[in-house]
Structures are given as structure tokens and as C-alpha cells.
Amino acid sequence: MQPDYSYLANKLDLASPLVGVYDAPDPQAFMPLVTIPEKQRACIFEFYADWMDGKTLRISPESYGCGGCGTWMFGIQTRSREDYINFLANKEGLKNSEELMGKWFDQVERYSPRYGQLFMGPLQAAQYPYLKTVTFYVNPDQLSVLVLGANYFAGPGDPAPVSVDFGSGCMEILNLIHDKPYPAAIIGSTDMAMRSHLPPDRLAFTVNIPMFERLCSLGPSSFLEKPFLKMLRFARKGSLNTGSKV
């Protein structure tokens, strides 16, 4: 059963929907759907406005938009390893050397959808068994609350509950986080190639299912009802939802 996140969303003054990535069998469960035409190049984050409008993007091995998404989310590599590394390291300049880029490229896990498709869009409670990650699109104030929430249950010897990893925007919402065997979160939308599709004051805070359930368990005895958050909200004239509308 999907946990109730309404208390947390209220404390964040969150106006935008939470976005889930689902590995699920039934497209009808995610209506209204949007898709990328076959062989048409597109970034999945071009559909950010659709997510905010209640629509879900379906991607598949026939319709995934760009080579990076095809590689990381479906294991479809449209160019050789050497061409990929040359493109990322030299043309885009994302690592200091081809050697470093190659080491990174080889260790990233490719996702293989169980049902041959993925859905990205607002949370659907009935589809909770198929949910892989949840992403909050937030401004810096809201991000600070979520980072504190992710650390709330963590002890000194526990794995770091929040990371900022190198990777593409699509990797940050699935590959780098979904299968960690402990509650985990990643600060994402740090990929410059996709940031133009988001409002300038928005970052992604993506969590795996154990972390989502932890965050949803935060209650009135936590910092969410204590002075620091009240002071921050007062400084923002009563709401953390400043800046972009969504």
C-alpha cells in the first residue's frame, strides 16, 4: 500500500506532483499517457510540463527519445563503447580523460524493465507494487527540508542517506538509486544537458522506496513542527513554495 505523503507535502508547501518511475505491465493504469514517436529524438525531461499537468510518459525499446536513455534504461546501445566514450569525454568534456570516462561507463548498471516498458508521471496509488523511485521537484528551501528528513533516521555508521552522483538526468531518477539495499536519496537534475527543460530554481530529489516510506513516516514530533522550519516559512512570507509555479 502506498504510504500517505500528504503531511510531508503540506509541510513542504509542495505545489507540484511527486513523479514516480514505474516498471509496470498495464498502460491503461497510467492514463492520460504521452509518448515519444518512434525514432524521434527527445529528452524525457521535455515532458516535465506534462508530468506537472497530470500526464504520464511511456517509454519503451521502440520509443525512448535519446541514446542515453536507451542505453541506461533499456540496455540499447546505439554506438560503440569507443564512440560513446569519445563523445562524452572529448566532445562534451565531461571527464578529465577517456580512461576515467571508460571506467565510469563500464561500471554503470543498465536497467532492464521486467515488463518491457517504463512509465514516468504522477504517483498512482494502485500501482505502488510497480513503483521503483519517487522524485520531488523542489526549490532550495524545500530541498533543505528533504535532506534533513532523509538524515533524520540515519546513524553515524549507516550508509550516507543522500548522495550527489555523476550521471545523466535519466540515470539520476532510476539507475543510480532504485536498487540500493538501504533507504537512499540522490540530489538530481544536475545534468546540464537536461536542465533547460526544468524551471531554473528546481532540482530533483529522488528516493528509493525504503527512503520514500521513511520520509512519509515523519510526524509531528520531528523537525517538521519545530522552530527552524517555522522560522524559514516566516522568512518566505508564509510558504516555502516560492519561485516557479511548479
Secondary structure as GFF3:
##gff-version 3
##sequence-region A 1 246
A	DSSP	alpha_helix	6	12	.	.	.	ID=ss1
A	DSSP	beta_strand	19	22	.	.	.	ID=ss2
A	DSSP	three_ten_helix	27	30	.	.	.	ID=ss3
A	DSSP	beta_strand	33	35	.	.	.	ID=ss4
A	DSSP	three_ten_helix	44	47	.	.	.	ID=ss5
A	DSSP	alpha_helix	48	52	.	.	.	ID=ss6
A	DSSP	beta_strand	56	59	.	.	.	ID=ss7
A	DSSP	alpha_helix	67	74	.	.	.	ID=ss8
A	DSSP	alpha_helix	81	86	.	.	.	ID=ss9
A	DSSP	pi_helix	87	91	.	.	.	ID=ss10
A	DSSP	alpha_helix	98	107	.	.	.	ID=ss11
A	DSSP	beta_strand	118	122	.	.	.	ID=ss12
A	DSSP	three_ten_helix	125	130	.	.	.	ID=ss13
A	DSSP	beta_strand	131	138	.	.	.	ID=ss14
A	DSSP	alpha_helix	140	151	.	.	.	ID=ss15
A	DSSP	beta_strand	162	163	.	.	.	ID=ss16
A	DSSP	alpha_helix	169	172	.	.	.	ID=ss17
A	DSSP	beta_strand	185	188	.	.	.	ID=ss18
A	DSSP	alpha_helix	192	195	.	.	.	ID=ss19
A	DSSP	beta_strand	203	208	.	.	.	ID=ss20
A	DSSP	alpha_helix	209	216	.	.	.	ID=ss21
A	DSSP	three_ten_helix	223	225	.	.	.	ID=ss22
A	DSSP	alpha_helix	227	235	.	.	.	ID=ss23
###
